[in-house]
Amino acid sequence: MDIHRCRFVQYPPQAINSVAFTHSLLPSTSAGKKYLQKHVQVRLAIGRANGDIEIWNPANGVWHQELVIPGGEDRSVDGLVWVTDPDEEMTDGKIIYGKSRLFSIGYSNEITEWDLEKARAKVHASGQHGDIWCLGVQPLPNKATVNTSRKLVAGTADGNLVLYSIEDGDLKFEKSLIRTPSKKVKFVSITFQNRNVVVVGCSNSTICAYDIRNGELVRQMSLGADLSGGPKSIIVWAVKCLPNGDIVSGDSTGQVRIYDGKTYTQAQRIQSHSQDVLSLAVASDGSKIFSGGMDRKTSVFIQVPGQNRRWSKKYHRRYHTHDVKAMASFEGKGMSVLVSGGPDGNPVVMPLRMAGNENHRTLPNLPQASAVESAPKARFMLSWWGNEVRLWHLPSPAQQILHDASATQNFTSQSLRKNRKLLAKILVRGESHISSATISEDGKLLAAATSTDIKVFQLNYATGQPLEIKKIDLDTSGQGASKVQIAPNKQWISWVEDGSKVMIAKVQPTEDGSYTISSPSKLARLRRQISKNLLLGGLGNYNRNITQLTFSPNSKMLAAADLAGYMDTWVLRVPGDAPLTNGTTTAHHSDDEASSDDSSSDESSSESSADPNAERWTRSPNARLLPKLSSVPVVLSFSPRDDYSLLVVTIQKQVLVFSALQGVLSEWSRRNTYPKLPERFRITRDVMKGVVWQGERIWLWGVSSLFMLDLSRDLEFAEGATVVKGKKDRSKKRKRVDGSGAGGKMEGREVIGPQVVKKMVHGEDGETRWEEMELDGEDDWASTAGGSEFEDDEEEGGELMKLRQGEEEHEEEEGANGTVAVAEKDKKARWWFTYQFRPILGVVGLGEEESEIAVVERPVEADGGKERYFGEGEWER
């Protein structure tokens, strides 16, 4: 496989302004709480400076980016708040988990509620006040019911404290609670001390506590004057409350201050940062305080043993390359983590309860869905970000470049630059940024989708001539798309509307060489048996959002997969052609059983076409036989060698191949199950993002890894997976990610604080020896604080556990740049793995022979970066 290493594609990182979890704490595991721990839907929302909102699933430490709601021009998300209702018990004893709603602010006077099921804004609300700078939600009382009312409280730039009502699923301005005499005072940060008292950090060196029932000032706490030579006023950038009611603040002097929650007097102040403290977080039990600052430090504070309410700084680290602007914490489901973000754009996950004992983990700032596509036959490469689409041409194969260079003995970087040409920059007008884009295999059609529209263009290019671009009309009735695909034969275009509706339209050529697109049709999805209590609570129908959509190579089958793990397939019915049954018996269902999720009838459905002689898309006869996956699918692709061989890869590193027509696993998947996959692949923390086919080989890639697997050959058992007769093979169980949800455990001198000491032991044989003694018992908590979110469907005797016995001789060979291959007797590698390329924005195929790929990297230094603070004695490495 020839590889083009590309770093010229632009995708600038966007600053993180806000992070928020749906829940900050879940009950610890007990006999009555295991069901709650397993089924409650915990998500992390991240707001960026360009208006993007990302939804992440912690997934027991996997950290999968499920959804990106694109921003727009002059938009910014500067604050996020989740409102989760209390649980409700149904008459049959089942629990409806509290519904979660997401609200945001963006330095305007509006509050926006987001519809995650449709991936767009649901409602906006505003009042007669200035820009909103901070937003908080009223906490629930100890004995809350579904009828308990709650308010949103917002602090503004003109010194107003305003209330918004969120009752009955609505969002509307209620009243102004506080109006400060001076409009120069800005409310910068906010938190609740209890259900009725809100604490606000101000820009005039004060912290104010207000009673939201009557608007009375409970107490005003003064911070005094700034340090010598500084501004007159201190800005309180962050405030938090401990479980005992004490107030913690971070300000522009770099100090963390603790106030007594009863007397509202300052109990302690710690000079923890050399510049402004921008963010704070606290442990649910009040045992730790975390602060992030403009000096790039993340500091950890613990209570001084034996001294009531006295704190000391334990340590600090520089996890970020820029300011630490936002923090949020979550504890439960076997996890205890703190997530932070800032202008560098990378979310950082740190251990909370196990701080100092486990490593941190930096998540990518690049999207889970690839922002790069290719037209292999035309050697075009398509990229997009914001509202701009760029089209590149790579005319020469990599081997030809090297051959020409060796012949002339004049190989320079200029030779590589000549092999790329920017053909066009296309600006997609509209209020929203591009959510998805695609190009046909021959480079003749290009489509770009936003949340409000889909633009389709016809491309005509001849070597040496400028690219001709012509717009093609597509009637979407004002609806955009989250995903768009063009069939390989250019006769169909399909997209995902409102998050879960699959639409398709016919592309027809005209006599003058242009194209027209017919009215779209809706494809009916299978109705799934989902418990009513799960649909009414949590995130509702959010898990039915479609994230994967792909056509078969012959353009006669379309497949889709959603976040719940369900797969749907449709086939093209052509008049006169034999039904696509592949020699299998079709499963029979009643019309009611095979109905779609949408209970309403749809006259435009392709399955109910009025013309019996027209081409139409219908549900695949055996679509119902495709199983529900145990975890979220992140790769869905048809094999170019077999029109109906469907590859699926999940976030739990399952690699499955289905016969889509038959609705069954392929023989290769039956023989090569999860335990047989190479250990290097199974233990990587990378979530796979895409695949490129090379004959029977697949090239899977994540943000920092590239993995090749040969599907034409069987794999061996991984080391340690041998089954002992009479005993169950424990290696077949997929294990949860080690640790509490961040990085792996620290070893040796990396551990902060004493973890293991040695004691002298006198043995029975009279000899004296040293034995290690564990001092920290928190590791037991990490292994018992909740069950796995994913069901294991590969138990012994299951459908996917038909393994062969025995092992083949092999040895691993590790080369330069982290490349790993398997050397075998016949010298043909079954798999190959490398960390050489990172961070990867996308990997696409080039040429018609499946022998070239382009690996698009976006290293941090390529995007420059904003100016940042450097302390005395510090310099850029």
N, C-alpha and C positions, 0 to 999 in steps of 0.2 A: 504494500500500500504506500503510494507516494503522498507526502504530507506538505501542504502549503501552510506555513506558519504566518498568520496575518495579525498585524497589530495596528493597521491603519483604519479600522472601523471605529467610528466614534460612538461612545455610550457613556457620557459623563455621569459620575456618581452624584446622587442627590442627598442633601443633608437630612438627617433624621431629627425632627423637631419634637416628636412625642411618641411614647410607647405606653400601652395599657393592656392588662389582662382582663378577661371576663370575670375571673375570680382571683382574689389574692390569697385565699386560704380555703382548702377543703378539709372536712373532718378526717382525723386519722383513722386508719383501718380498724374496724371492729366487726363483730358478727352482723350488726345491723347496718353497716356503712359500706360493705364491699360492693353492693350493687350501685350505690351512688358513685363510688370512686371509679367504677368501670364505665358507666354510661354517661356521666356528666360531660358536656362538651366544653373543654377549656381551649380558648384561643387567645393569641397575642395579636394586637393591632398595632401597626407601625405607621405613623404619619410622616410624610416627607415634604421638603420645601417646594417641590413642583406640584403638590396637590395629590400625589399618589397615596392610596391607603392600601397597605398589605395586610393580609390575614395569614398568620402562621399557626400551624398545629404543632405543639411541643412533642406530641407522639412519643412520650417516654424517652426524650433525649434525641430523637431523630431530627426534629426541627424541619418541617416541610412547609414551604410557602404554597398555600392552597389557592389564594386569590389575590389579584391586584386590581383595584378599582382605579383606572387611570385618572390623573388630574387634568388640568386644563390651563389655558393661558391666564396669567395673573392670579393663579390659585395657589394657596399654601395651606397645609394642615399644621397648625401650631398647638393644638391641644386635642386629646381624645379622652372620652369617658364612656365606659360601659355601665349600663344600668341592668342589673339582673334581678328579676322578681323572685320572691320566695317560692319554695316548692309547694305543690298542692297535691293532696292525696285524693284519688278517685274513689268511687263507691266500691270498686272491685279490689281495692287495696293497692293498685299501682300508683306510682308517683309521677306527676307531671312536673318535670324540673323547670325551675324558674326561667322564663323567657329572657334572653339577652338582647339588648338594643344598644346600638353604637351611635354616639354623638360626637361631633367635631366642631372646632372653631378655627378661624383662619385670619386673625387680625382684621376682621370686619365686624359689623354689628349683627351678624347672623349666626345662628346655631343650625347645624345640619344634621338630620338623622339619616342613616344609610340603610338601604335595603340590600342585605347581603345575598338574598336569594336571587335578586335580579342584577346585582353588581352595579348599582347606581344610587343616586341620591333619592331619598323617599320624600322628605319634606324639609322646607326651610322656614325659620321663624326669626323675627327680629323685633326690636322695640325702639323707642325714642331715647337712645343712649349712644355713647361713643363705642369705639372698637372694643371687642371683648378680648381681654388678655389672659384670663384664667377661668376655668370651669370646674365645678365640683358637683357631686350628687349627694343628696341627703341620705345618710345611712338608715338601714332598717332597724326597728326596735328589736328587743330580744325575742318577743313573741309576735312575729309579723305574720300577716295573712295576705292572701292575694289581693284583698281590698285595701291594704295599707297604702296610703298616698305618699308620694315622694316628690320632691322638687329638684330642679336643677338651679344652682346658684352660680351666677357669673359676675366676675369683677371686670370693670371697664377701665379704659384709658383716661376717662374724665372723672374718675372717682365715684362711680355709681356701683352699688351692689344690687343686682336685679334677680328676680325670681321668674322661672319658666315652669309651666305645668306640663307634666308628661302623663297625666291620667288618661285611661281608656285608649291607650295607644296613640295619643295625639301629642303634638308639641306646639305650644303657644305661649306668648309673653303674658305674664300675669301682673306683675307690678314692680316698681322700683322700691327696694327696701331701704337703701341708704343713699343719700346725696351729700357728698362732702362739700363744705363751704368753698374750698379752693379746687378749681378744676385742674390745678397743676399736680395734684396728688393722683397717682396711678395705682390701681390694685393689680399687683404683679403675680401673686401666687395665692393659692387657696387650699384649705383642708377643713375637715369637720372634726371637732373635738368630741362631740356627741351628736345625737340626733337634732338638737336644737341650737347648738352653739357652733358657729363657723368662725374660723381663724383666717385672717387675711394678711399677707405680707405686702407692705406698701413701699413706695419709692421715696418716702420722706423720713426714713430712719425709724419707722414704727411698725409694730405688729398689733393688729386690732382684733378683738374677739367680739362678735355680735350675736345677739339672740334673734334668730330669723322669725320667731313668732310675733315679735313686736318691733323689731328693728333697733332695739336699745343697744348701746355700747356697753358691753360687760366689763371690758378692761382694755386699756391701751398701754402697750409695753414699748418703751423707748430704747433704741440701740445706741444713743449718743452720737458723737461726731465721728467722722472717718479718720483714718490715720493721718499723720502730718503730711501735708502736701497733696492730699487726696481731695475729692469733691466734698462739699459740705454735707450732703445727704447720703445715707447708706441705702442701697436697694436690697430688699429682701427677695431674692430670686426664688427661694423654695421654702415651704413649710410642711411639716408632717407632725402627726400626733402619735405618741406611743400608746400601747393598750392601757396603761395606768393614767392616761390623760395628760402627761407631760408633753410640752410642745418643743419641737426641734426646728431650728431655722438655719438657713445657709444664706450668706449675704455677700455683698460686693467687696468686703474687706478680706475675704478668704477664711472667715471664721464660721465655725459651727457652734451654735448656742443652744443650751437646754434651759427651758423655763418650767418652773413648778406648775402643774396643771390646776392646783387649787388656789394658790396665792397669786399666780401670774407674775412671779418675780424670777429674775434670772438666777439660776442655780449654778451654771457653769458655762464657760466659753473656751473653745479650743481653737488655736490658730493652726488649722490643718492644711491650708492651701496657700500658695503664694499669690494667687489671683482669685477672682470671684468664684464662689460656690454656686453652681447653677442647678444642681439636682440633688434630691435626697430620697432615700428609701429606708424602711425599717423592717425588721423581722417581725413576724406575726406574734411572737411571744415577747417581743420587746427586748431581746437579748443582744441585738446588734443594730448598729446604725451605719448606713453607707452614704457617702457623699461623693459627688463628681464635680470637677471644677474646670475652669478655663485653662489651668495649667496641665491638663490632660491626666491628672491623677484621679484614681478611684481609691478612696480611703475607707478603712473599716475601723469601727469603734466598738469596744466591748465594755461592759460594766466592770468596775474595779472590784475584785473579790473582797468581801468584808466591809465595803463602804457603800452605804445606801445611796443610790441614785448618783454615783460618781462614775464618770466615764473616762476611758483612756484610748488613745489611738493604738490599734494593734499593728497595722502596717498600711502601706499604700502601694499601688502598682499603676503603671501607665499602659493600659490595655488599648487605648485609642491613640490615634495620631493627631487628634485635634480635640476641641472642647468636648466635655462629657455633659451633654445638654439635657438628657432625659433618662429616667430610671423607672422601672416597675418590677415588682416581685411576685412570685407565685410559690405556694407550698401545698403539696398534696399529690396524690397519685404516684407516690414513689419519687417525687421530684421536689427540690427546694432550690430555686434559682433566682437570680437577679439579672435582668436584661437592661442594657444601657445602649445609648446611641448618641450621635452627634454629627457634626459637619463632614466627618470622613465617610459617612454613609454605611458603615458596617455595623450591624447589631452585634453586641458582644454578650455572651451568656456566661455568667459567673456563678459559682456555687454560693449559696446563701448560708445554709446551716453548716455546710462542710467547708466554709471559707478558710483558706490556708491549708487545706488538705487535698483539694482537687484543683485541676487546671481549669482555666477558662477556655472558651471556644468562640472563635470569631466566625459569624455567619456571613455569607456573601452579600454584597450589595447588588449583584446581578439577578435578574428575574429567573424564576424556575422555568417559565416558558421561554424557549429560545427566541431571541430577537434577531435571528439570522436565518434566511432561507436561501435556496439556490435553484437555478434552472440548469440541471446538469448538461442537457444537450446543447444549450447555448453558451455554457460556461459563464453564466451570470451569477452574481451573488447579491442578495437583497438584505439590507439592514434598515432598522427604523428605531427612532427614539423621539419622544415629544410628539410633534406634529409633522416630522420630516421623514421622508423615505429616501434612501440612497441606493442607487443601482450601480454595481461595479462589474467590470468585465475582466476576467483573467484568461487571456487568449492562449497562453502556451502552457503545456504540461510541465510539471517539475522536472521530469527526466530530460525533456528537450532543453530546458534552461541550463541544466548541468552539463549536458552533452555539448552545447554550443560554447559554454564557458571553457570547458576542457580543450575543445578544439582550437579556440583562439588564445587560451591561457590568459584570459583577461576577465576574471570573475570579480565583480565588485557589487556593492549594495545597490549601485545604480542599475545593474542588470535586473535586479528583483523589482525595482520601482517601475521599470519599463513594462513589466508584466501585469500591471494593474492600471485600469483606466476608469475613472469616474464618469459614467455615462449620463447620469441625471440626478438631480435633486428635486423631489416632488414634495411640495408643501400641501398638506391636507387641511383645508380650512374647516373650522368648526370650533365649538366651545370646548370639546374634549380632546385629549391626546389619543394617539393610536393605541388600540388594545391588541390588534393582531394584523398581520399582513402575510401575503403568500404570492407565489408566482408559479406559472405553469412550467412544466418540464422543458418546453421548447422556448421559453422566454417570450411568448406572444401575449399572454394575459397577466395582469397584475391586479391584485385587490388589496385594499387597506380598509380596516374597520375601526370605527370609534364607537362610543356609547350611544351616539345619535344617528349615525349614517354609515353606509358602506360605499366606498368609491372603487370603481372598476375601470382599468385603463387597458387599451390595446397598444402594444409596443411593436415597432418596426425598426429593425436595425440591420445595417449593412456595413461591412468593414470599410472604414475610411469616411463614412457618412454620419451625420448627426442622427441621434436617436429621435424617431418620430413618436409622439405620445398623443393618443386620442382617447377621450373619455367615452365610456359606455354607460348608458342609463340603466339603473337598477332601482326598481320601486320597492322600497322597504317600509313605506308608510311611516317614516320618521323614526323607525327603530334601528338601533345599531346592532353590534355583535361583539361578543367576547372572544370568538374564535371563527376563523374563516379558512376554507380550503377549496382548491380548484382540482377537479379530476384530472388524472394523467392525460386523458384524450381531449381535454379542454371543452367537453360537451356539457359539463355540470359544474355548478358552484354551490357549495353548502356552507352554512354558518350556524352558529349557536346564538339564539335570541333570548333575552330575558334570563340568561343563565342556564336554562334547562330545556329550551325548545329548539329542536333541530329543524332548520329550514333548508330547502333545496330549490334551485331554479335551473332551467334549461338554457344553455348558451348555444345560439345558432348562428352560423356564418351567413352572410348575405352575398349577393352577386357582386357587389363592389369591393369585396375583400374585407369588410368590417364585420362586426358582430352585434347581435341583439340578444337581450336576456328576457325570457318570458316571466310571467308573474310567478312569484315563489309559492311553494306548497309546504305545508307542515307535515313532518314525519311523526307518526304516532309511536310513542315509547311504551314498553311493557309496563303494566301496573304491578307494582311490587307490594308485597305484604309487609308493611312497616307499622309497628305498634303505634296506636293513636296517641298514647301518652308521650312518645318521643317526638311526634310531629307537632303537638300542641305546645311543647315547651322547648327549652334550650335555644337552638338556632333555627328551629322549625324545619323547613324543607331545604335548608342550605346545602346539606350533603348530596342533594340530587343535582347540584351544579356540574355541568359537563366540562371537563378539563382536557379531554383527549378526543380528537376527531380525525379520521383518516379514510382515504379511498383505497380500494384494492388496485393492483397494477392494471387490470383490465377495465377499470372504472365501472364495474358491475356490482360492487358491494361497497357499502359505507358502514363504518363501525364507530361507535362512540362509547366513552366510559366516563363515569362520574366519581365524585369524592367518596360515595358510599361503597364503591367497589362493584357496582352493577355495570354490565356491558349490554349494549343494544346493537343489533345489526340489521341492515336493510339490503335488499337485492333489487336490481333493475329488471322489470318484466318487459321484455321486448316482444311484440306480436310475432308469432311464428316460431319463436325460439322455445326449446324444451325447458321445463322448469329446472331451476338450479337446486337439485336435491343431492347431487353427488352420490347417488345410489343408496341413500339412507332412508329410513322410515321417518316420515314427518310426525312430530308430536302433535296429537289432536287436542284442541282446547275449544271450549265454548267461546262464543263471541264476547261474552262478558269477561271471561278470564284473560282474554288476549287484548283487552282494551287498554288504552293509553292512560298515563297519569292524569291527563286533562279530562275531566268528566264531561265537559261540554263538547258538543259536536263541532267539527271544523270543516266548513264547506270547501276550504282550499286544500284539504289534506290530499297528498299525492295518492294515498291508498283508496280514495273514493273518487277517482277521476271519472268524469262523465263519459269520456270517449274510450270505449273498450279497445280500440285499435291504436291508441296512443301509448307511448312508453310511460311507464309509471313505476314508482318505487314502492315496494311493499316490505313488510316485516319479514325477515328471513324465517323460513319454516321451522328451523331448529334454534331460533334465538333464545327461547326459554331454557334450553338445555345448558347454556353457558352459565357456569356457577358464579355466585357472588364471591368476589375476592376478599381475602381476610384483611387486606390493607389497601391503601389508596394506590391506584395505578398511576405511574408517572411516565411510562412509555407505552405507546400503542402504535404498531406498525405492521403492515403486510409484507410478506417476503416477496421480492421481485421475481423469484424463481417459481413460486407457487401462488397463484392468484388468491387463494383463500386460506393460506397459512398465516395466522395472526399471532404476532409476538406481543406479550404483555410483561412489563417489569414493574414491580411495586416498590414502595418505600422500604419494605422489609427485605429487599434484595431477592425476591422471588423472580425467577426467570421462567416463564411459562409460554409454551407454543400451543395454540388451539387450532383445530380444523374448524374454521368459522361456519362452514356449511353444515357440517355434522353436529357442531356444538359440543365437541369432545376434545380432550387433551390429545396431542400428538403422541406417537410412540416414543419420540425422543424425550418429551417431558415426563412420560410415565417412567422411563428408565433413569432419567437424570434429575433427581429431586434436589431440594435445598441442601441437604448434607453433602451432596456431591460437588456443589459449586466450590471453586477455589477459596480457601480461607482468606486470602488477600482481598477478594471481592466481598466476602460476607462481613468482614470486620471493618471495612472502610466506612467512615462517617459521611461520606458523600452521598447525597440523594441523586440518583441518575436523572438526567434531563432529556436525553435524546438518543437516537440510534442511527447509524449509517450501515447499510448492507454492502457486503462484498461477497457475492455469491452466497455460499452457505455460512459465511462468517458474519457476525454482528460486531459492530464497534459501538459499545455503550460509553457514554461520557457524562461526567458530572462537572462541577465547577472547578475541580482540581485533579481529576483523574480521567484516564482513557483506558478502556478495558476491551480486549478482543476475546470473543468466544466462538469456537467452531461448532456449529450446530450439526455438522455432518458426522461428528464422532462423539462417542460416549465419554463421559468424564469418569475419573476415579473417585473412590471415597476419599474424603478429606482425612488428614491425619487424626487419629483418635476416634474415628467414627466406626471402627470395626464392631460388629455385633457379637457379643459373647452369648453363646447358646444358653437359653434359659433365663437371660436377663434382658431387660428393656434397654434399648440404646438411648441414653440420655442426650447424646450429641444431636439427635434429630430434632430436639426442641430448639426453636429460635429463642435465644436469650435476649433479655432487655439490655439496653445500652448500659454499660457499667457506670456507676456513680449516681449522682443525684440529678442528672439532666444537663450538665455542662460538659466539660472535658473529662478526661480520665483521671484516675487517682495519681497524686504526686508520689514520687519515690525518692528515698534517700534524703539528701540534704535539701531538696526542694520543699519539703514539708515545713510549714511555719509552726513552731511550737513543738514540744515533745509529744511524739506519737507512740514510740516504742522505747521502753527501757529494758535493761537486762538485770536479772537478779541471780544471785549465787544459789545454786541448788546442790545439796549433798545427796548423791545417789546411793542406792542400796548397796552398790558394790564398793562404797567408801570413797569413790572419786568425786571431786568437786567440778562442776561445770556451770556455764552461764546459759540461762534460758531467757528468751524474750518474753516480755509481759506487756500486753496491750493495756493502754491507759484510756483510750478514747473509745467509747461504746457507740458512737453515733453511726458507725458503719452498719450496725444492726437495723437502725431506723431506715437506712437507704434501701435495704432489701425487703422490708416488711411494710412499707408505708403505702401500699396500694397494689392492685393487680395490674396486669398488662392490659393495654387498650385493645390489643389485637388478639383475636382468637387464633389458636394454632390448629390449622386444618391439615397438618401432616402427621397426625398421630399414627402409631403403628396400626395397620389395617385400613387406613384411610385411602381415599381414591388416588392421592398423589404419592403414596408410599410403596409403590411396586418397584423395589430396588433389586438390583442384582447383587449377589454375594461375591466377595473376593476383591482384591486390589491388584493394580498393575504397577510395575516398578516405574518410578519417576524420580526426578530430582529437580529442585528449583535452582535456577541460575539468575543471580542478580547482577545487573550491569550498571553502567553509568546512568546518571540522571534518574535513578529510582526505577528503571525499567526492570520488569521481572517476567520471565518466560518459563515454560516447562520443557525441559529437554527429555525426549523419550527415545525409545529404541529406533523408531523410524525417522527421528529427527524432524518431525512435523509437530509444531506446537499446537496443543489444544486450546491454550489461552495465553494471553499476554496482557501486561498491566504496566502503566507508567504514571508518575506524578510530574513528568517533565513540563507539561503545559499547565499554566495556571495564572490568573483565574480565567476560565474558559467561558466566553459569551455564547459560543455556538460552534458546532461541527457539522459541516454540510458536504455532500458529495459533488464531485465535478467530473465531467466527461461521461461518455456513454458506456465505458468499459468497466465501471465500478472499481477502478484502480487508483483513484485520487480522492483525497479529502482536503478540505480547507479548515484548519483549526484557528478560530478567531479568539484571540486573547485580549483582555483589557487590564493590563498591569496598572497599579495605582499611579506609578510615576508618569504614565502616558497621559493622564488627565490633568497633570499639574497639581493644583490644589490651592485652597484659600490660605491666606496668611494666618499664622498661628503664633501663640505665645511661646517664647523661649526664656527660661529663667537664667539667672546668673550662672555662668560656667557651662551652659548647655549650648549645643550646636547641632546642625543637621548632619546626620550620618551619611 
